[in-house]
Amino acid sequence: MTKEVLVSVKGLQFADVDIRESATDEELDLIETICPGEYYFRNDGHFIMYDELVDGFAGTIKNMIKLRDREFTISKKGPVNVQMVFSEGKKTMADYHTPFGNIMVALDTKKVEAKETEDDLDISIEYGLEANYQFIADCNITVHISSRHTMS
């Protein structure tokens, strides 16, 4: 894989930061983000860094993904701050800081799967999501990283 990559992240996002006990379809949206980024392989781990612009937020969110074995970590810094760890077979907690307030999230990770080729890295994560100690949904995230010259 080249250093210069394109990062595609598909997953569940809250359209409304006012999380309630039972979220409606309007509050839970499937989104896809595609951004240019940088890829590194160090110490038996994949590292991907990319910047993200989000409507309604001032400034850039700096993202770093780390994948090692069956553990996927995404760190966000900027208008949104969080470090979420998806570790297969484990439940982890994260304090999700937004300009609108903080949300305590729990990630009950069922599966972290990665498939790697010369120019691509595909990651699939299945997990249960809780927000402020209330179950929200069973979720999936898919991440596709590809060398910039291979994606059209």
Buried (B, 14 or more C-beta within 10 A) or exposed (E): BEEEBBBBBBBBEBEEBEBEEEBEEEBBEEEEBBBEBBBEEEEEEBBBBBEBEBEEBEEEBBBBBBBEEBBBBBBBBBBBBBBBBBBBEEEBEBEBBBEEEEBEBBBBBBEBEBEBEEBBBBBBBBBBBBBBEEEBEEBBBBBBBBBBEBBE
